[in-house]
Amino acid sequence: MNKGRILSSILIFLSLCVAVPYSVYGNRVKVNTVKAENINYTPYINLNGSIEEKDYEIVSQSDVVVSSVLVSKGDIVNKGQSVVNVNRDATAAMMMTVGNSNTQSISQNITSDYSGVVKSVSVKSGDLVLKGDSILKLKGDGKLRVKAYVGESNASKIKLNQTAEISGIGFDGKYTARVSKIGESAKKITSGGAKIVVVEILLDIENADENIKSGFTSNVKLFTDDEKEITVLPHSAVCQDKEGEYVYVVKNETAQKRYVKTNNELFEKIEIISGIKEGETVITNPQSIKRNGSLITLQNEVAAL
């Protein structure tokens, strides 16, 4: 072998040594990544509400016929005071017609469970009042509550005594409230020019002061479950195709497509309920990946939060 051939072979070898690394690394996709992270999170829904003075509703505890109403609008009523006399004979006759002979259980009157000023009266002499029917409403002792509407998609999440955080543009600070009443039926209201189906709820404000007033609008952050640990990723990491939502996971210097299921949307983050575990590295610029299994080069890696 002459010197020319030896030199030519060396040059070819050297060029391959340079070309192979370039072909392996030069064609890689540069990606940004994040590690999936677990955080403590309390599920909530945001509602709009209006602040009003709290009132109390007196309801019948059984089916009765009214003999006489003892109060009128504007009267002051004390807790335990009789507000309606019951026609025991008429009530007994009504009970017998439906096969109920326990007429000794008929009360002589209906009493108020609260103190306050009569706001409205719903019954009159001779009325048949069924169990659960409203007798009258009392204006309360200055305490405040929030009236809000929950869309039908969230109605099943609402429970009595759930807590809420109340804020608004008319007052500083935040107040605590609890769900005190949930509407027994849904109704339609107009919102943004469209009719939507909602359930009305009432929330009693527990720490109201002189800064918060009846008539103010409010924002209601209603907590619908206990605090729990969830896995989160940035919104930018999650894509969607006809098969569902997916992410690209970093594995052996490649981008591996993996389908996931998401749930609650947080500020700039989204909850991942399946498909990803805490600590896995996920690509946050998935639009740069043209095919599953692409070779990648990591540009940076940050925590999810």
C-alpha positions in Angstrom: 0.0 0.0 0.0 1.5 3.3 -1.0 1.6 6.5 1.1 -1.2 8.1 -0.9 -3.7 5.3 -0.2 -2.7 5.3 3.5 -3.3 9.1 3.8 -6.6 8.7 1.9 -7.8 6.0 4.3 -6.9 8.1 7.3 -8.8 11.1 6.0 -11.9 8.9 5.3 -11.7 7.5 8.9 -11.4 10.9 10.4 -14.4 12.3 8.4 -16.5 9.4 9.6 -15.5 10.1 13.2 -16.7 13.6 12.8 -19.8 12.8 10.8 -21.2 10.1 13.0 -21.4 12.3 16.2 -22.9 15.1 14.1 -25.6 12.8 12.6 -26.4 11.5 16.1 -26.5 14.9 17.9 -26.9 17.4 15.2 -30.4 16.1 14.3 -31.7 15.9 17.8 -34.7 18.0 18.9 -33.9 20.6 21.5 -36.6 20.4 24.3 -37.5 22.1 27.5 -38.6 19.8 30.3 -40.3 19.7 33.7 -40.6 17.1 36.4 -44.1 16.1 37.4 -44.7 17.2 41.0 -47.2 16.4 43.7 -48.9 19.3 45.6 -51.5 19.7 48.2 -54.8 21.0 46.7 -58.3 21.7 47.9 -60.9 21.4 45.1 -63.1 24.4 44.6 -65.5 26.2 42.2 -65.8 29.9 41.6 -69.3 31.5 41.8 -70.7 35.0 41.7 -73.0 36.0 44.4 -74.9 38.9 46.1 -74.8 39.8 49.8 -78.1 40.2 51.6 -79.4 40.3 55.1 -80.0 36.9 56.5 -83.7 35.9 57.1 -85.3 32.9 58.7 -88.0 30.7 57.3 -90.6 29.0 59.6 -91.9 25.8 58.0 -94.6 23.4 59.0 -93.4 20.2 60.6 -96.6 18.2 59.6 -99.7 18.5 57.5 -102.2 20.8 59.3 -105.1 23.1 58.6 -104.6 26.7 59.7 -107.1 28.1 62.2 -105.7 31.6 62.5 -102.4 33.5 61.9 -101.2 35.3 65.0 -98.7 37.7 63.4 -98.5 40.2 60.6 -95.7 41.7 58.5 -93.6 44.0 60.6 -94.4 42.3 63.9 -91.6 41.4 66.3 -91.4 37.6 67.0 -89.4 35.9 69.7 -88.0 32.4 69.6 -90.7 29.9 70.9 -93.6 32.3 70.2 -96.8 30.9 68.6 -97.3 32.3 65.1 -100.2 30.1 63.9 -103.1 28.3 65.6 -104.0 24.9 64.2 -107.6 23.8 63.5 -107.3 20.5 65.2 -110.8 19.2 64.1 -110.2 20.1 60.5 -106.7 18.6 60.6 -108.0 15.4 62.2 -110.6 15.0 59.5 -108.0 15.5 56.8 -105.8 12.9 58.4 -108.6 10.4 58.6 -109.3 10.7 54.9 -105.8 9.5 54.2 -105.9 6.7 56.7 -104.0 8.3 59.5 -105.8 7.9 62.8 -103.1 9.3 65.0 -104.9 12.5 65.7 -103.5 12.8 69.2 -100.2 13.9 67.7 -101.8 17.1 66.3 -100.2 20.3 67.7 -102.4 23.2 68.8 -100.0 25.7 67.3 -96.9 26.4 65.3 -94.1 28.2 67.0 -91.1 30.2 65.7 -87.6 28.7 66.0 -86.1 32.1 65.7 -86.4 35.7 66.8 -86.8 38.6 64.3 -89.2 40.9 62.5 -91.9 39.3 60.3 -90.9 39.9 56.6 -93.7 38.0 55.0 -96.5 35.6 55.8 -97.3 32.7 53.4 -100.5 31.3 54.9 -104.0 32.4 56.0 -106.9 31.0 58.0 -108.3 27.8 56.4 -105.2 26.9 54.4 -104.1 23.3 54.3 -100.3 23.4 55.0 -98.2 20.4 54.1 -95.1 19.3 55.9 -92.2 21.5 54.8 -94.4 24.3 53.5 -93.3 27.9 54.4 -95.4 29.6 57.1 -93.6 32.9 57.3 -90.2 34.6 56.9 -88.4 36.7 59.5 -85.9 39.4 58.9 -82.9 38.4 61.0 -80.7 40.2 63.5 -78.5 42.0 61.0 -76.4 38.9 60.1 -75.4 38.6 56.4 -75.4 35.8 53.9 -74.5 35.3 50.2 -77.0 34.1 47.6 -75.3 32.4 44.7 -76.2 30.1 41.8 -74.5 26.8 40.9 -74.6 25.5 37.4 -76.1 22.0 37.0 -72.8 20.5 36.1 -71.5 21.3 39.6 -74.7 20.9 41.6 -73.9 17.4 42.8 -70.7 18.7 44.4 -72.6 21.0 46.8 -73.2 19.9 50.4 -74.5 21.7 53.5 -71.8 23.2 55.8 -69.2 23.4 53.0 -66.9 26.3 53.6 -66.3 29.2 51.2 -64.0 32.2 50.9 -65.9 35.5 50.1 -64.3 38.5 48.5 -65.5 41.5 46.5 -64.7 44.8 44.9 -66.8 46.7 47.4 -64.9 45.6 50.5 -61.3 44.7 51.5 -60.2 41.4 52.9 -61.8 37.9 52.7 -64.6 36.4 54.8 -65.6 32.9 55.7 -69.0 31.5 54.9 -70.8 28.1 55.1 -73.5 26.6 52.9 -76.7 26.9 54.9 -79.3 26.0 52.3 -79.4 24.3 48.9 -82.4 24.8 46.6 -84.7 21.8 46.3 -85.1 22.3 42.6 -83.3 23.8 39.7 -84.4 26.8 37.7 -83.5 28.8 34.6 -81.9 32.2 34.8 -80.5 34.5 32.1 -76.7 34.9 32.0 -74.8 36.6 29.2 -77.9 36.7 27.1 -78.5 32.9 27.4 -80.7 30.9 29.7 -78.8 28.4 32.0 -80.0 25.9 34.5 -78.8 26.6 38.1 -79.5 25.7 41.7 -79.7 28.5 44.2 -77.6 28.2 47.4 -77.3 30.4 50.5 -74.1 30.8 52.5 -74.0 32.3 56.0 -71.1 34.7 56.5 -69.4 33.9 59.8 -67.1 36.9 60.3 -69.0 39.8 58.8 -68.1 43.3 60.0 -69.0 46.9 59.1 -67.0 46.8 55.9 -69.3 44.3 54.1 -72.8 45.4 53.4 -76.1 44.1 52.0 -76.4 44.7 48.3 -72.7 44.2 47.5 -71.7 41.7 44.8 -69.2 39.1 45.8 -66.9 36.4 44.5 -67.4 33.0 46.1 -64.6 30.4 46.2 -66.5 27.3 47.4 -64.4 24.4 48.6 -66.1 21.2 47.4 -63.8 18.6 49.0 -61.0 18.0 51.5 -57.4 18.8 50.8 -55.7 16.1 48.8 -52.3 15.4 47.1 -52.4 15.7 43.3 -49.9 15.4 40.4 -49.6 18.5 38.3 -48.0 19.7 35.0 -48.0 23.0 33.1 -50.7 23.4 30.6 -48.1 23.7 27.9 -47.0 20.1 28.4 -50.4 18.6 27.5 -51.5 18.1 23.9 -54.6 16.5 22.4 -55.4 14.4 19.3 -58.4 12.3 18.3 -57.4 9.6 20.8 -57.3 12.0 23.7 -54.8 14.0 25.8 -51.2 13.1 25.8 -47.7 14.2 26.8 -44.1 13.4 25.7 -42.1 11.7 28.4 -38.3 11.7 28.3 -37.0 8.1 28.2 -33.4 7.1 27.1 -32.8 10.4 25.4 -36.0 10.1 23.3 -39.5 11.6 23.4 -42.1 8.9 24.2 -45.8 9.8 23.6 -48.0 8.8 26.5 -51.8 9.3 26.9 -53.0 10.9 30.2 -56.2 11.8 31.9 -56.6 15.3 33.4 -59.0 16.8 35.9 -58.9 20.1 37.7 -57.4 23.1 36.0 -55.3 25.3 38.3 -53.6 28.6 37.6 -51.1 27.7 34.8 -51.2 24.1 35.8 -53.5 21.1 35.3 -54.1 18.0 37.4 -53.0 14.6 36.0 -55.1 11.8 37.4 -53.5 9.0 35.4 -50.6 8.3 33.0 -47.9 10.3 34.8 -46.2 9.8 38.2 -44.4 12.3 40.4 -40.8 12.8 39.3 -41.2 11.8 35.7 -39.6 14.2 33.2 -42.1 15.6 30.6 -41.4 17.9 27.6 -43.0 21.4 27.9 -42.6 22.3 24.2 -44.2 19.2 22.6 -45.0 21.1 19.4 -41.3 20.7 18.5 -41.7 16.9 18.5 -42.6 15.6 15.0 -42.8 11.9 15.7 -42.9 9.5 18.6 -39.5 8.3 19.6 -37.6 11.4 18.3 -34.0 11.8 19.7 -33.9 14.8 22.0 -31.4 17.1 23.7 -32.4 18.7 27.0 -32.1 22.4 27.2 -33.4 22.9 30.7 -35.4 21.2 33.4 -37.5 22.9 36.0 -40.0 21.9 38.7 -43.7 21.9 37.8 -44.4 24.8 40.3 
